[in-house]
Amino acid sequence: MTVRGVILAAGRGTRMGQTKQLLPLHGKPLVQHVLDAARSSVLTHLTLILGHAHEIILPALDTTGVTVLINPQYASGQSTSVHLGLAHGPDADGVMFLLGDQPCITPFLIDTLVHVFCTEQPWAVVPMYQQQPGNPVILGRALMREAFCVDGDTGARSLLQRHAAHVRHLAVEDPLLLRDVDTLEDYMELVAAVPPVDCSGC
């Protein structure tokens, strides 16, 4: 079985007041940490979805070996990037959706989620910390077509809730692995909490 990756980094980041994809974390932009972790994993193909400020973000990144797509409809919500990522890419048994503002994701966590998906073959795999679901999420073939029906900024949350009986949740012990950056306070807390040795690509 194969799983490809789609990195969602098209959003405007309005709560940050600036282009959060390029905020530095130990010398690298936030989204570069995600790219590096995904490239070091077992994911068979990577697609990066950009949108807002893509003309500034893309030149600042090392996207070697990554397919980059520009989402002109990013303002309509994350679901438009999900649709774009599903529609463009090689055939695979599953698609992992990673957030571009989740810089502490590691190749080990990605590989573990893929291993669970390939061995147990659920419809989806979702990491959890203390009963709270997080990202990245893997969607299997059973949910891919239905994922085209989600809209707005909910991503695949409604889809996963609707098919909860077929979703495999995987507990993680480190909350930093699932932490994303939505506000300036989130960013400052992350910078303070994460030494360089703990970052996926540092």
GUKOL-301279 format. One record per residue (C-alpha): chain; residue in one letter; residue number from 1; x, y, z. Coordinates in Angstrom, 3 decimals, m for minus. Last residue first. Example, Ala and Ser with C-alpha at 12.3 -4.5 7.8 and 13.67 -1.06 7.14 Angstrom:
2
A | s | 2 | 13.670 | m1.060 | 7.140 .
A | a | 1 | 12.300 | m4.500 | 7.800 .
% end
This chain:
202
A | c | 202 | 17.164 | 20.905 | 12.672 .
A | g | 201 | 14.662 | 19.204 | 10.364 .
A | s | 200 | 12.215 | 17.695 | 12.791 .
A | c | 199 | 12.755 | 20.209 | 15.576 .
A | d | 198 | 13.628 | 18.766 | 18.972 .
A | v | 197 | 17.359 | 19.443 | 18.693 .
A | p | 196 | 16.651 | 23.119 | 18.007 .
A | p | 195 | 14.994 | 23.676 | 21.404 .
A | v | 194 | 11.190 | 23.843 | 21.318 .
A | a | 193 | 9.247 | 25.406 | 24.171 .
A | a | 192 | 10.228 | 29.066 | 23.834 .
A | v | 191 | 9.746 | 29.165 | 20.066 .
A | l | 190 | 6.458 | 27.306 | 20.472 .
A | e | 189 | 5.144 | 29.705 | 23.105 .
A | m | 188 | 6.022 | 32.686 | 20.897 .
A | y | 187 | 4.237 | 31.106 | 17.939 .
A | d | 186 | 1.087 | 30.236 | 19.852 .
A | e | 185 | 0.984 | 33.794 | 21.234 .
A | l | 184 | 1.273 | 35.160 | 17.700 .
A | t | 183 | m1.807 | 33.142 | 16.831 .
A | d | 182 | m2.691 | 30.030 | 14.843 .
A | v | 181 | 0.460 | 27.917 | 15.142 .
A | d | 180 | 0.016 | 24.158 | 15.226 .
A | r | 179 | 0.794 | 21.681 | 17.977 .
A | l | 178 | 0.511 | 17.994 | 17.119 .
A | l | 177 | 4.072 | 16.879 | 17.812 .
A | l | 176 | 4.344 | 19.392 | 20.655 .
A | p | 175 | 1.720 | 17.423 | 22.595 .
A | d | 174 | 4.195 | 14.561 | 23.161 .
A | e | 173 | 2.650 | 11.236 | 24.170 .
A | v | 172 | 0.799 | 10.307 | 20.995 .
A | a | 171 | m2.371 | 8.217 | 20.825 .
A | l | 170 | m3.431 | 6.793 | 17.466 .
A | h | 169 | m7.077 | 7.007 | 16.469 .
A | r | 168 | m8.328 | 4.624 | 13.783 .
A | v | 167 | m11.442 | 5.901 | 12.002 .
A | h | 166 | m14.054 | 3.462 | 10.704 .
A | a | 165 | m16.552 | 3.896 | 13.535 .
A | a | 164 | m16.070 | 7.670 | 13.365 .
A | h | 163 | m17.523 | 7.879 | 9.865 .
A | r | 162 | m19.561 | 11.047 | 10.314 .
A | q | 161 | m17.011 | 12.542 | 12.680 .
A | l | 160 | m14.216 | 11.958 | 10.186 .
A | l | 159 | m16.152 | 13.649 | 7.398 .
A | s | 158 | m17.061 | 16.604 | 9.574 .
A | r | 157 | m13.399 | 17.110 | 10.462 .
A | a | 156 | m12.077 | 16.792 | 6.903 .
A | g | 155 | m11.095 | 20.424 | 6.430 .
A | t | 154 | m13.551 | 22.581 | 8.360 .
A | d | 153 | m12.702 | 25.832 | 6.581 .
A | g | 152 | m15.533 | 25.895 | 4.069 .
A | d | 151 | m16.604 | 22.844 | 2.154 .
A | v | 150 | m16.641 | 19.073 | 2.345 .
A | c | 149 | m18.037 | 17.296 | m0.723 .
A | f | 148 | m14.673 | 16.439 | m2.309 .
A | a | 147 | m13.900 | 14.470 | 0.846 .
A | e | 146 | m16.644 | 12.031 | m0.135 .
A | r | 145 | m14.508 | 10.816 | m3.022 .
A | m | 144 | m11.486 | 10.319 | m0.793 .
A | l | 143 | m13.284 | 8.604 | 2.079 .
A | a | 142 | m13.224 | 4.923 | 1.099 .
A | r | 141 | m9.891 | 5.431 | m0.672 .
A | g | 140 | m8.149 | 6.124 | 2.615 .
A | l | 139 | m7.712 | 9.456 | 4.377 .
A | i | 138 | m4.638 | 10.006 | 6.535 .
A | v | 137 | m4.648 | 12.858 | 9.042 .
A | p | 136 | m1.716 | 14.991 | 10.192 .
A | n | 135 | m3.050 | 16.341 | 12.505 .
A | g | 134 | m4.972 | 16.399 | 15.753 .
A | p | 133 | m7.713 | 14.673 | 17.700 .
A | q | 132 | m8.106 | 15.465 | 21.420 .
A | q | 131 | m8.441 | 12.398 | 23.652 .
A | q | 130 | m5.327 | 13.278 | 25.654 .
A | y | 129 | m3.258 | 13.690 | 22.477 .
A | m | 128 | m4.654 | 12.107 | 19.338 .
A | p | 127 | m3.342 | 11.138 | 15.907 .
A | v | 126 | m5.936 | 10.388 | 13.184 .
A | v | 125 | m5.976 | 7.464 | 10.742 .
A | a | 124 | m8.736 | 7.052 | 8.152 .
A | w | 123 | m10.797 | 4.375 | 6.420 .
A | p | 122 | m9.009 | 1.693 | 8.397 .
A | q | 121 | m6.471 | m0.591 | 6.695 .
A | e | 120 | m4.880 | m2.192 | 9.780 .
A | t | 119 | m1.396 | m2.756 | 8.330 .
A | c | 118 | m1.213 | 0.085 | 5.815 .
A | f | 117 | m2.918 | 2.714 | 7.958 .
A | v | 116 | m0.985 | 1.801 | 11.098 .
A | h | 115 | 2.302 | 1.924 | 9.173 .
A | v | 114 | 1.393 | 5.284 | 7.620 .
A | l | 113 | 0.675 | 6.752 | 11.063 .
A | t | 112 | 3.995 | 5.421 | 12.356 .
A | d | 111 | 5.875 | 6.772 | 9.339 .
A | i | 110 | 4.465 | 10.264 | 9.870 .
A | l | 109 | 5.261 | 10.108 | 13.586 .
A | f | 108 | 8.827 | 8.990 | 12.873 .
A | p | 107 | 9.343 | 11.590 | 10.144 .
A | t | 106 | 8.563 | 14.240 | 12.757 .
A | i | 105 | 5.937 | 16.976 | 13.115 .
A | c | 104 | 7.304 | 19.829 | 15.193 .
A | p | 103 | 6.648 | 22.454 | 12.515 .
A | q | 102 | 2.836 | 22.262 | 12.457 .
A | d | 101 | 2.020 | 25.436 | 10.531 .
A | g | 100 | 2.039 | 23.859 | 7.060 .
A | l | 99 | m0.561 | 21.343 | 8.137 .
A | l | 98 | m0.231 | 17.786 | 6.848 .
A | f | 97 | m2.865 | 15.859 | 4.916 .
A | m | 96 | m1.931 | 12.221 | 4.351 .
A | v | 95 | m3.481 | 10.616 | 1.282 .
A | g | 94 | m4.158 | 6.885 | 1.123 .
A | d | 93 | m4.164 | 3.987 | m1.299 .
A | a | 92 | m2.301 | 6.041 | m3.877 .
A | d | 91 | m2.744 | 7.237 | m7.453 .
A | p | 90 | m0.372 | 10.030 | m8.369 .
A | g | 89 | m1.206 | 13.646 | m7.607 .
A | h | 88 | m3.686 | 16.373 | m8.397 .
A | a | 87 | m7.361 | 15.952 | m7.524 .
A | l | 86 | m6.883 | 15.073 | m3.869 .
A | g | 85 | m4.558 | 17.993 | m3.226 .
A | l | 84 | m6.872 | 20.422 | m4.976 .
A | h | 83 | m9.909 | 19.212 | m3.026 .
A | v | 82 | m8.041 | 19.507 | 0.276 .
A | s | 81 | m6.874 | 22.985 | m0.737 .
A | t | 80 | m10.480 | 24.037 | m1.354 .
A | s | 79 | m11.444 | 22.500 | 2.002 .
A | q | 78 | m9.084 | 24.890 | 3.768 .
A | g | 77 | m11.430 | 27.796 | 3.186 .
A | s | 76 | m12.937 | 30.034 | 0.522 .
A | a | 75 | m9.981 | 32.447 | 0.735 .
A | y | 74 | m7.732 | 29.732 | m0.726 .
A | q | 73 | m9.562 | 29.872 | m4.055 .
A | p | 72 | m6.496 | 30.577 | m6.219 .
A | n | 71 | m4.789 | 27.451 | m4.839 .
A | i | 70 | m1.238 | 27.297 | m6.164 .
A | l | 69 | 0.279 | 23.833 | m6.532 .
A | v | 68 | 3.858 | 22.817 | m5.741 .
A | t | 67 | 5.038 | 19.273 | m6.465 .
A | v | 66 | 7.939 | 18.406 | m4.152 .
A | g | 65 | 11.254 | 16.815 | m5.124 .
A | t | 64 | 13.223 | 19.906 | m4.101 .
A | t | 63 | 10.881 | 22.402 | m2.463 .
A | d | 62 | 13.508 | 24.393 | m0.583 .
A | l | 61 | 11.535 | 27.431 | 0.507 .
A | a | 60 | 11.983 | 31.216 | 0.451 .
A | p | 59 | 11.132 | 31.529 | m3.249 .
A | l | 58 | 7.730 | 29.897 | m2.569 .
A | i | 57 | 6.610 | 32.150 | 0.276 .
A | i | 56 | 6.746 | 35.558 | m1.398 .
A | e | 55 | 4.905 | 34.736 | m4.631 .
A | h | 54 | 2.667 | 32.421 | m2.608 .
A | a | 53 | 1.370 | 35.380 | m0.601 .
A | h | 52 | m1.986 | 33.618 | m0.012 .
A | g | 51 | m2.201 | 30.355 | m1.928 .
A | l | 50 | 0.180 | 27.445 | m1.448 .
A | i | 49 | m0.481 | 23.703 | m1.607 .
A | l | 48 | 2.626 | 21.534 | m1.300 .
A | t | 47 | 2.405 | 18.076 | m2.866 .
A | l | 46 | 4.605 | 15.196 | m1.784 .
A | h | 45 | 4.899 | 11.699 | m3.229 .
A | t | 44 | 5.621 | 8.263 | m1.752 .
A | l | 43 | 5.382 | 9.142 | 1.935 .
A | v | 42 | 7.931 | 6.972 | 3.749 .
A | s | 41 | 9.393 | 9.906 | 5.664 .
A | s | 40 | 12.422 | 12.177 | 5.230 .
A | r | 39 | 10.631 | 14.337 | 2.671 .
A | a | 38 | 7.716 | 14.765 | 5.092 .
A | a | 37 | 9.996 | 15.974 | 7.876 .
A | d | 36 | 11.761 | 18.425 | 5.571 .
A | l | 35 | 8.522 | 19.845 | 4.194 .
A | v | 34 | 7.066 | 20.290 | 7.684 .
A | h | 33 | 10.183 | 22.098 | 8.909 .
A | q | 32 | 10.080 | 24.243 | 5.769 .
A | v | 31 | 6.515 | 25.289 | 6.656 .
A | l | 30 | 7.672 | 26.982 | 9.849 .
A | p | 29 | 10.451 | 28.898 | 8.099 .
A | k | 28 | 13.978 | 27.876 | 9.094 .
A | g | 27 | 16.628 | 29.314 | 11.414 .
A | h | 26 | 15.470 | 27.923 | 14.718 .
A | l | 25 | 11.804 | 28.569 | 14.000 .
A | p | 24 | 11.327 | 31.455 | 11.623 .
A | l | 23 | 7.907 | 32.753 | 10.547 .
A | l | 22 | 7.632 | 32.076 | 6.819 .
A | q | 21 | 4.333 | 30.171 | 6.834 .
A | k | 20 | 2.975 | 32.771 | 9.263 .
A | t | 19 | 2.669 | 35.520 | 6.686 .
A | q | 18 | 1.529 | 38.325 | 8.985 .
A | g | 17 | m1.411 | 39.467 | 11.132 .
A | m | 16 | m1.315 | 36.163 | 12.979 .
A | r | 15 | m5.082 | 35.746 | 13.310 .
A | t | 14 | m5.448 | 36.332 | 9.571 .
A | g | 13 | m3.265 | 33.371 | 8.640 .
A | r | 12 | m4.058 | 33.772 | 4.941 .
A | g | 11 | m4.229 | 30.080 | 4.238 .
A | a | 10 | m2.448 | 28.207 | 1.455 .
A | a | 9 | m0.151 | 25.965 | 3.502 .
A | l | 8 | m1.755 | 22.516 | 3.359 .
A | i | 7 | 0.926 | 19.876 | 2.830 .
A | v | 6 | m0.339 | 16.897 | 0.825 .
A | g | 5 | 1.389 | 13.548 | 1.315 .
A | r | 4 | 1.221 | 10.254 | m0.528 .
A | v | 3 | 0.391 | 6.877 | 0.991 .
A | t | 2 | 1.111 | 3.554 | m0.700 .
A | m | 1 | 0.000 | 0.000 | 0.000 .
% end
